[in-house]
Every structure is written in structure tokens, then in C-alpha cells.
Amino acid sequence: MRPDGISFSEPSPSPSTGQITSQSRANSNKVQGTNDNGNAGKKRLACNNCRKRRKKCNLAYPCDGCVRLKLKCNINEEDLRRKRYTNAYVKSLEEHITQLEMNLKSLAGQVYPNNSHVLKDKTYLPSLPLANNEKKIDSPLAPILPPLGSQLGPSIIRDAGSITLSKKKVFLKGSLYPEGPVTYKSNSSISQLPSASPSASIGSADGSSVSLISNADGFEAEKRIADLKTTVIKRPTIVTDPNLIINDAKILKALSNFYKWLYPGHFTFVHRESFLYGFFNHAKNNYEDSNYCSVELIYAMCAVGSRLSPDLQNMSEIYYEKSKMMLLNLVFDEDSISRITTVQALLCLAFYELGRGSYQLAWYFSGLAMRVGHDMGFQLDPKDWYTDESSGKLTKSELEIRSRIYWGCYIADHFICLMLGRTATLSVSNSTIPESDELPEVEGTEEFRFVGKHVLQISLPLKNLIILSRFVQIFTSKIFIESDDTIEKVKYLNKFNGQVYNWRQSLPDLLKWSKELLEDDDVSTDPTISYFWYYYYIVRLTFNRPFMKDSDEARIVIVEIIDDLKKLFENFKRKFGSYKKATIFQLYACILTITCLKKLQDMKVNSTAELQKCNDQLKFFEHIFNKELYPAYDLPKRLNDDEYFEIDTEKQALNQVANNNYTHDFSLSNEIDDLIKDIFGVDYNPAQPLI
């Protein structure tokens, strides 16, 4: 039984499977060049089909997977990862491309001096010859790059009296190819656009003026945020098309719930102002020209936000399924381009599954999000992100927005891994992206803000949570992986508690809290403030809970935190009347508290008064978890319906946190087999699953 309730049975190998395996193994030695005396020859790499499916190839020819799926297998013998080219060689290619672009533009101007955009036949211009003193480069890149002098610069295509110029391709850092990783490539041609001045503007659907930014090649770039400080989001006053997603009242209410109650919290990675700007300004073309909004992201956010309103909860699963199918088609489409909205939407689905207790799917979606993010290089400087071919030069505000998105993804990744007991993917040491600075709130987002008495601060809490997550990352390894002896584990735990205590004491005054501040309903119930406290409490509970019987200090820490959490939950109920708007931080703080209180009961080391207090607190938190947090979250119902769920989940967490060699598992669950079947055109056989 899997933690998400899906059970599998090991398929017994059929005769055809055994025959395929024997045949593949028989061909394996021949393909890999094994001599008669047993000496291994030149090895080959995984075939392309296995790479596309992210499956291990047995290196036979044909391999097991290709035989089973009836696909044509290929042999890869050249490993380009082992080859590195000098900066001088790459620089020479860049200079050559630039020269060719200039020559082609000059040639087009000479042939068509009156109108260089008029060509009638669908043929390419002849290739430019190499210069007399230019030598042909003999390189392994030859099969990848077009011949020097051919179509490397802007391609000029004769088509029905118009000319289409593709944008200049620049070499991306970390890639041998001018257009970045081969996994993602654009399948849409760049249509002819009129020239625009750098400060041009056009009218939007609501009659307001939208700033446009032109790039260096003279093309009109997408409508983007030029400056957050002066940006105003204006919603249409007249409904011209009721079918547009921005006119759907349920969508608007779900998004309002999302930003009012869950932002920033664990959704810091969905920057509110940039998303809403794209949501209201780019709806007519289905958000194709929006950098920070997409249909799949909208549905993913609505799947989460609709859970917070009883009248929208029946729509939550519908939004989830829509977003999931769109995302899986995007991720597994070879011709799709990686987008930051794909990363954001996948993380939203991961948190959705975390709220349902589907831990394997939560890990799967978060793993896909990190995979897509790394493919576009989102841990690098935002200027180096590989997302599309028409973004032009980024504005300062866009660079700041992308930094915010990345560090929000960083915190989300670390929280998910903390809850699932797994190793975090993103690391500070591998991130070259700048810090996230405070960004202004934009006029026009009032409907999507929590109404509180305090000014929203995101950057400062975010930076301090990054520091806290670093402590978690270091001591997770020290306590749960490297140490075998319980005494040594407790020793590191005490160091961890000391470091986290010092971290809390050194917080800026704006972020510090005390027992007195916990009594203030206006502060302690403000979701834009209290999420920072809940994150801290969850970290302390997660680390100290396993050692309550071995360490008095761990037990004292647990008791103090439970007192604070009880006060926070009481204030929330008194302020809002229920827990319908509770966050996932409150959900997991509640379940961690319950498990700690049950351990305290079993230890029986308390006095009668302390034991009575423990029993009262347990009843308090169990009532909230079982009666109040459902149906906003399905995890309570799942725990009550499946008696083995809690045991299986805890075993899985312990196994993963103790596995030093654990890597991301990108294997697909059975529900995605249908998608693979559509891609490869094979029938699904339950006795021979695709994964």
C-alpha cells in the first residue's frame, strides 16, 4: 500500500518478457564490443527513447524498453558530457555568428533596397562563402551546428511577400547549443511584428495604456512590467467576453482566497503583483505572451484557493485535474519551452497533494518542478534563464521578481523535503541568483490582500527563513544520516537547538516575537506574519520529536512549543470563528503536536497535573485536526479512514531521511501511464506496466 492509497502488485514476468530479456542480453555483449576473451570494448550510452521516458536503459540492442514498446532503438557511443571546449573556441563561434548576421542583413538591404521584407519564393538565400583566410573548423560540434556561412544568423525566408527574421541566438552558459538545452525548444515561429520605439505604448482591453519594451533587434517585445513602483493593475470595467477566465467569479474568488490567506507563507514563489498583472492584461491570447501567468498556473492556484471556501470546494478537484493534465502534457512534450509558470504550477500541485496526504504525488510534483527549473537554469542569475526566445532585455523589476520567485521556490522545496523526510534539492551553495529585495505592492491588488494592521514584509522574513533552512540542511545530515549512536545524535541535536535559539535571538526587531506578542490577536492571527512563527515551530518539533525519550532538553523544547501553538490556535478560532482559512503550516503543526502529545502520554514521566494538562491539550488539537481542518484539507479524513496510513507514512519518512544516497525519484505513478501510452502509441498492459 502506497502512502497515497494506491496499491500495486508485482507483475510476474510473462514468457514474452523473459524472451525479450534473454534476446536483449544476448545482444548486449555484441553491441558493447565485448571480446571473446571477455575484455570490454567501447561502451554505449542509454538510447534516446529511454532518455525521453527518464527510464534506465539496460544498454542492450535493442534494449528491453524499446522491444517492449515496439520502438526503434538507437546506439549512442559518444558521450558529449566528457568533452569541454575552450572559451576561445566558443568565443570564436559567437563572433562568427555576429559577423554572419551583419553580412546577411547587409545583403538583404542590397538586393531589396526599397523593401527588404519582400521575397516571393519559399527558398533560402544562398550561403555566404567563407573568407579566404578562414579555415574550416573540424569539431564534434559539426553534426550539431549548421555549416559556417549558412543559416546561423537571422533566417530570411521567402514567403508570400513577407520576410520573417528570427531573433539572434546567443550561447547559453552551461550548454553546447546556441538555443540552450535540447529538451526544450520552441515550436512556434516568430511572426512579423512592427517596429516600436523603446517607450511605445498601446491600449489594453480596458482602455488603459500598457507600456511596451522593444528589444535590440527592433522587434516589439511582450507587454511586460517596466517598473513595479509605477505599475497599476486595472481590471476591465466592461465585460466584453464573458467566457474569458478573468470574468469567472469562481476563479476570482479562489485566487482571492489564495492570496489573502496563504500568501506569502509557503507560496512566496507566486509573486502576487506580477501574476495579477499578467492575469488581467494577457487573458485574450490565453496568456501566451505572459511571463508570469499561465492557464495551468491559474488552475493550480485555484485548486488550492477553492479549498478555503465551502461553496467552492466542489470545484477544487476539477481545477486540479485541469492543471495536472495541462502540466504533464507540457513537461513531456519535447517541443515545449520551459517556463517559470510551469515550475510554480507544479509546486502548487505538490502542496495540494501534501494537504491531501498523498506524499508520493507531492514528492513527484515537487521533483518535476525542480527538474524543469534546473533545465531553465533558474538557480543562476535571472539574466541567464532559458525560458523563451522573445523576452528581450529584462527590466530591473523583472530581475527582482525572478529573484523573489527562485528564493520562494527554495523555501517551498525545503519545507516539502522537511515534511517528507527527504534531502532538499536546492542549495545556497549552488545558487548564483541575487538576494530577493523588498518589492512594492501594486495598486489594483486590494481584493487579493489580507486586511491587517501591519505593512506586508516578505524579503526580510524570506532571508531569515533561508538561514534557518540552511541549519536544517546541515543538521539533518549530522543527526539522521552521519550519526549511528543515539548519544552522538542527541549531542548534535543539542547543538542544533542552540543554533536555532541564537538565530531567533538575532532576528531583526520586526521579526521577533514573545509570549506577550502571542497574546495579541491582531498580530498572531495575521497570516502574513504568523507563517514565519509556524515554520519555526514545525522545524523544532520535527527535529526534537524523535528524541523525546532520550533527551530532557528535547522534551522541554516540545512542551514549550506546544503551549505557544495552543495559544496561536485559540486566537485564530476566536478571531475568525473557525479554521476554514487555515494554512498548511497550521495543518502540519497540529499533526506534529498530536504525535508529540501521544508520546508524552506513553512516557508517563509527568506529574498528575502535567499529565492532565497533556490530556487536555491532546483533546484540543485532535478536535481541531479531525473536526475543523477538514474539508479544507483531506489529510485528517485520510488518517481516520486508513488505519495503516500513519504507520506507513512514518516508516517512509524514516527510511528516506536515513538514506544518504537518496536521489530524486522521477518515476511515474500508474495514472500517468495513459499519458505515456498516448505519446508512444502503445496499449497499456496491466501485467506489463510501462513503469
N, C-alpha and C positions, 0 to 999 in steps of 0.2 A: 504493500500500500504506500503510495507516494504521499508527501505532506499535503498536496493539494487535492487529495481524494481520488486521484486517478490510479487505477491499479493495472499492472501489466503481468503477463505470464511469459516466461522464457519460451520462445518458439523452438520446437525440436527441429533439427535440420532435416529437410526433405531430401530424397535421393537426388533430385536435380541440383540442390545446393551443394551436396557433397561432391557431385560430379564436377560442378563448376569449380569448386575449390581445388580439387585434385588437378584439373586441367590447368588452372592458373598457376599452381605451384610447380607443375611440370615445366611450364614455360618460363618461370621466374628466373631460373639459373641461366637459361639461354639469353634472355633479354639483358640481364645484368652482367653478362660477359664472364660467367664463371668457367674457368678452365677445367680440363679433365682431371688435373691434379688437385683441384679444389681451391686454387688461388682466385680470389675475387678480382674481376676486371673493373671497368668503368661503371659506376653506379648511375642509375637514372633517378629522376625525381617523380613526385606524385603527378598523375595525369591531370589534365585540365578539368575534366568532369568532377573528379573528387575534390579539387580545389574549389570549384564553384559551389559544391554542396557542403563544403567545410567538413569533409569526412576523411578519415585516414585511408590512404591508398596502400595496398599490400605490395605495390611495385612490380606485380606480375604483368605479363602482356598476353591477352588483355586482362586487366585487373578484375577482381571479384565484383566490384560495384558496377563496372561497365557491362560485364557479362549479364549480371542480374537485371540491369535496367535496359539491356539491349542497346547500348550506346557504343559509338566508335571510340575506342581507346587510342591514346597517342603516347609517344615516348618523349620525355623531357630529359635530356642529358646535360644541358648546360645550365649551371647554377649562377645566375647573374648576381646573386647576393654576395658571392665571394669576390666580385670584381669591383674595384673602385677606380674612378677616373680622376685625374688631377684637376685642380681648379683651373689651371692654364688651358687644359683641353676644353673644359666646359665653357670657359670664358670665350675661347675662340669660336665655339659654336654659336654663342649668343651674339657675338659681333658679326658673324657671318649672316645670321638671320636678319639682324638690323639692316645690314647693307643690302640684302636682297629685297627687303620691304621697301627701302628707298628707291631701289632700281625699278621695281615693279610699278610703284606709284608714278615715277618719272616717265616710264614707258607708256603707261595708260594715258598720261597727260599729253604726250607727244602724238599718239595715234588718234586720240579723240580730243582735240584741243577745245572744241566748243562744248562738248558734253561727255565727260569721261565716264558717265554712268549708262551709256547706251551701247550695248552689244547685242546682236540679234541671234547668233548661233549658240547652242549649248555646248561650247568647246572651250578648252583651256587655252590660254595664251602659251606660245612656245616657251620652253625652258630657257633661262639665261645661261649662256656658256660660262665656263669657269675662266677666270683671269689667266693670262699667260704664265704668271709666276705662282699660280695657285696649284697645289698638289692635292690629289685625291686622298682622302683620309681612309685608311684601311682599319676599320674598327668593328668590334662586335655590335656596335650600335647601328651598323649599316642596315640590317634587316628591320630595324625599328623605325629609324628616321628616314624620310624621303631623301633622294639623292640631292647633294648640294647643288643649288642652282634651280631646283624645281620648286614646287609649291610649298615653301616654308613660310613665306610672308603672307600678307593678306591674299586670299584666293580670289581671283577675278573670274567670274562665271558668266557666260553669255546666256541670258535667259529672258526672252520676251521683252527686250528693250530696257532692261534694268540691270544694274550691277549690284552684287552683294559682296561687301568686304567683311571678312571675318576679322575678329579682333586680334591684336598682337598676342602671341603666345610667349609667355616668359617661363624660364625654367624654375620649377618649384624646388625649394630646399628639401633634400632628402629623397628626391625622385630623379630617376634617369630620364624621365619622359617630360617633354615640354608642357604637357597638359596635366601633370600630376599622376596620381595612382591610376593604374589602368582599370581598377574595379569600377570607378565611377567616370562616366563620360557623358557628354551632352548628346541627346538625340534630337534636339531641336535646332534648326538653323536660325541664324540671327537675321531678322528681317530688316529691310531698309528703313532707316529712321532719318528724319530731317535733322539738320544741324541745329544746335541750340547754343546760346550763349551761356557762360557759366552761371549767370544769375537769372536765367529764364524761369517763367512760371506759367502754369496752365490752370484752368478752372477745374475743380473737382465736381463730384456729383451733387454736392450741396451748395455749389456756387462759390465756395471759398477758394482762395488761392493756395496752391500747393507748390512748394519750392522744388525745382529740378536742379540736378547737378550734371554737367556734361563732363565726359572723360577726355583724355588727351587726344584720342583719335577723331574727335569731332562728332561722336555719336551721342545721342541723348540717353543718359543713363536712367535707371529706375528712379521712381519717386522715393526719396529717402529722407531721413531725418537729418537736416543740416545742422541744427543746434537745439539741444533739448531745452535750453534756457528760454528760447523764444518760440518753441513749438506749441501749437494749440490744437487739440483734437476737437473737431467739430462734427457732430453727428448730423445726418440728413434730417431736415425738418419735414420734408415731403416724402412719403413712401412711393417711389416710382415703380419699384418692383417688389411686390410682397413676397416673392419666392427667394429673395436674397437672404443669406444667412444672418445678416445684420438686422433683419426685420423680424426674426423669430424670437418671440417673447420668452420662450423656454430657454433658448440658448443664452439670451441676455441675462436671465435670472441665474442660470447655472454659473456663468462667468462672473457675475457679481458675487455670488457665494464664494467662489474660488478665491477671488482677490480680497474680499472683505475679511474672511475668516481664516484662510490658510496661507496668506501671503504676508511677509516673506517666508517665515518658517522654513519648511523643507522644500518649498517651491521658489526659492530665491532665483533659481535658474530661469524662470519665466519672467523676464523683466516686464513689468506692467506697462510702462509708458510706450515702449517700442512695440509690444504686442498689440495694444489697443490702437496705436497709430496705424499699423498695418491692417488690423481688423476692420476699421471703419473706412479707410481710404482705398483699400485694394480689393474690395469684395466683388466688384463687377467682373473682373477677369479671373475669378476663382483663386485669387491670391498667388498667381504665378509670378508676379513681379514684386512680391513682398519678401524681404529678407528675414522678417521676424514673426511672420504669421502664416499659417497654412491650414487647410481644411482638417487634415489629420490631427494637428495640434489642437485646434478648436474642439474637436470631438473628444480628444483625450482629456482636456481640461474640464469639459462639460460632464464627462463620465464621473469625475471626482467631485466637481462642484454640485451636481444634481443630487448627490447622496445626502447633502445637508438640508434639503427641503423635502418634507414628506410628500408634497404634491408632485415632485419631480423624480422621486426615487424609482418609479417605474420606467423612466427614460434612461437611467444610468447604464443599464446593460446594453441598451440599443446604441448609445453613443460609444460605449466601449467596443462593441463588435465592429462598428463602422470604422473607428480609428484603427483597430487592430488589423483588419483586413487591408486597409489602405497602406499601413506601415509595412506589413510583411511583403506586400507587392513591391513597395519602394525598395526595401532593403535587399530583396532577392532579384531585383531587376538589374541586369548588367548595364543597361543604358541609362540608369537613373544617376543623378548627381547627388552627392552627399550634401545635406543641408543641416544647419544648426537646429531648425524646427523639427527635424526627424529625431535628433538626439533628445530634444525637450519632450516630444510626444512619447517616446519610448520610456523615458524616466517617469512621466505621469502615469503610464500604464503599470510600471513597476510598483509605484506607490498604491495604485488602485488594487493590485493583486496582494500587496502587503497588508492592506486593510481587510482583505477577504481571507487572509491566512493561506493563500496559495504561494508558498515560499519558493517553490521551484520555478513557477512562472515569473515571480517577481525577480528572481535572480537571472532568469533568461532574458527578460526585457531590459534590465539594467546592463547586462553583459552586451546585448546588441547595441544599446546606446553608447557604451564606451567604445565598442568596435567601430561604429560609424564615426564617432568623434575622433578617434585616432586616425581613421582614414582621411579625414579632412584636416588633420593636424591641429585640432582645436586647443591642444596644450601648448602650442607655440604662440608667438606673437600674432595678434589678430590680423596683421597685415599679410601674414603668410598662410592664412586659412585657404584651403582649396574647397570652394563651395560652388562657384559658378563662373561663367566667362564674361559676365556683363556687369559686374559690380562697379568697375571703375575705381577711382581713388576713394578710400574711406575717409569720412569726416572724423573730426576729433570725438564727437559724440558717439559715433558708431564704434570707434575703438574702445571707448569707455563702456558701452553697452555690452560688447563682446567679452570684455574682461569680466564684467559682472556675471554674464551667463556662464562662463567657464568656471569661476570660483563657486557659483551656485551649484553647478554640476559636481564639483569637487566635494562639497558638503553633502549633497544628496548621495553620492557614491559611498562616502564613508559612513553615513548613517545606515544605509541599506546593508552594508557589509557588517556593521556593528550588530544589527538585529539578526542577521543570518549567520553570524559567527564565521565570516569568511574574510579573506585578505582583500584589502582595498585595491582598486585598480589605479587610481590617480594618486600621484605622489608629488610633493612640493619640489623635490629634487629634480624631477623630470619636467617641470613646468617652467617655461620661459615667458609666460604671459604676464603682463604687468599687474600690479595690485588693482583691486576694484575701489575706485574713489566714490564718494557720495554723489549721487545723481539727483537732479531736481524732480519734484513732482510736477507733472504737466497739467495745465488747465484743460478740463474736459474729462477728467478721470474720477470726478467726485462720486459718481454712482458706484464706483468699484473700490472705494476706500472704506476702511473701518473708521467709524466716527469715534474718536478718542480725544483725550485731553493732552496728548503728547505729540510732539513732532516726530514723524517717522525717521528712524535711523536704520540704515541697512549696512553700509560699508563698515562701520566700526564693529558691530556685532559679528559680521562676517569674518573680518580679520582675526578676531579673537577665537572664533569657532575653528578656524583653520589651525591656530596654535594648539587648541585643545585636541583636535583630531590628530595632530602630529604626536602628542603624548599617547593617545590611544594606539596609534600605529606602532610606535616603538615598544610600548609595554605589552601589547598583545603578543608580540614575538617573544619578549622576555619571559612573560608569565606562562603563556599557554603553549608555546612551541619549544623554546630552548631549554626550559627547566623541566626536569623529571621529578625531582624531590619536592614534596609538599612544603618543607621548611624553606627551601630556596624560593618557591613560588610566593609564599607569604612575605618573604623578605623583599622581593620585587614589588609585591602589592603595596607594602608599606611605603616604598619609595614612590610608587605611582600616586598614592593618596597624598603624600607630601607635596609632590609636584603640582597636582591639581589644586590643592589648597593654596599654594603660593600663586598659582595662576589666577584663582578667584580673588585673592587679596590684592593682586596687582592690576585688576581691571580698572579702566577709567571710571570716574565717578558716575558717568552717565549709565554705565552697565552694572554697577554694584547693587546688590540687594541684601536685605537683612530681614530679621524676624518682624521688625516694625513695618517694613515695606510690604511684607506679605499680607499684613492686615489691611492694607489699602486696596479696596475693591476696584478702584479706577485703574490702578497700575497692575495688580496681579491678574486681572481678568482681561487685560488688553492683549489680544493675540499677537500684535506686532512687537510686544515686549516680552511676554511670558514664555514664548517659544524658546528663548535663549536659556531661561532657567530650566525648562523641562529637558532640554538637550543635556545640560549639565547633570541633572538628577539621573537621567537614563544611563549616562556613562558611568556614574558612580555605582548605581545599582548593578549594572551588568558586570562590572569587574569584581565587586565585593560579594555578590550573592554566592558564588561557588565556594567561598572560604569562610562562611559564617560560623561553621563548626570548628574551624582551625585557627581563627584569629579573633580575639576580643575587639581589636580595633575595627575590623570589618563589620562586626556585629553592631558596634556603636554607631558607625557611619550609616548603616542601614536604618537603624531606629530613628536617628535624627532626620534622615531624608524622608522617611515615611510620615513623620509629623508635619514637615513642610508641605508635602504633597497633599495631605489631608486638608490642610488649610486652603491650598490653592483650589482643590476640587469643591470645597464648601463655598468659597467665594464665587466660583463660576456658576454654581447652581443658584445661589442667592441673587446674582446679578442678572442672569438670563433665563432662569426658571427651568432649564433643562440642559441636557448635554447634546442636543441635536446639532450644535455647531462645533462640537469638539474636534480637535486635530488628531492626527495620527501619533503625535508626541504624547498626548494625553491617553490615547488608547494603549500604547506600549508602556507608558509609565504606570498605568493601572495594572496591567497584567504582571509586570515585574514586581510591583508591590505585593500583589496577591501571592505570588510564589515565595517571596521573602517572608511574608507573614506565616505562611504554612510551615516553612522551615523553622521559624521561631517557635511555633507551637510544638513541633516534633522534638525540638531540643530540650524543652522542659527545664530550662535553667533559670527561668524567671520567677520572681515572687508572685504571690497570688494577685496582687494589684496589677503588676505588669502583664500577667497572663490574661487578666480580664480586659485590660486595655488592648492587648493584641487581638483578642477575640472580637471586640467591638470594631476595631479598625478593619479586620478581615471582613466582617459583615458589611461594613460601609463600602469598601472597594468592590466586593463581589456583587453587591446590589447595583452599583454604577456600571460595572462591566457587563453583567448579564441582562440588566433591565433597561439601562439608559443609553448605552453606546450602540446598541442595535436598534433600528436597522441602518443607522448611518454607516456602520461597519459590520461586515458579515462574520468577522473573526469570532465574536462571542457565540453566535449561533453555531458556528462550526465546531467550536470546542465542546459545546453542550451536546451536539448531535453525534459526534465521533469520539468515543471514549478512548481510542488509541491515538488520536491526533496529537495530544500534548506530549505523550511519551515518544512517539516517532519524531516529532519536531525537535525535542530536546536532544535526542540521540544524534540527529542530523547536524545540529549546531555544534555539538561537542566533537563530532568526527571532523567537521570542516575546520574548526578553529585549531585543532591539533595537527592538521596536515600541513607540513611545511612546504611541500612540493605542489600544493594545490594551484591549479591554473583554471582560468575561466572555462566552464563547460558550455559550449555553444550548441550542444546537441538539441534537436528539436523535439517537442512533445508530439504525441500522435495527432493532435488536432491540426498540426501544420503539415502532416504527410499529404493531405489533399492538395495543398499549395505546390509541393514538390511534384506531385503527380501531374498537375497542370503544366508545370514548367517543362518536365522531361517527357510528358506524354505517355506515361506508363500506368497501368492499372495497379491499384493498391491491393496487395495480398496480405491479409492479417497474419498468415503463417510465415510470411517473409517480409516483415516491416522494412520500410525504407531506411529507418534509423535504428 
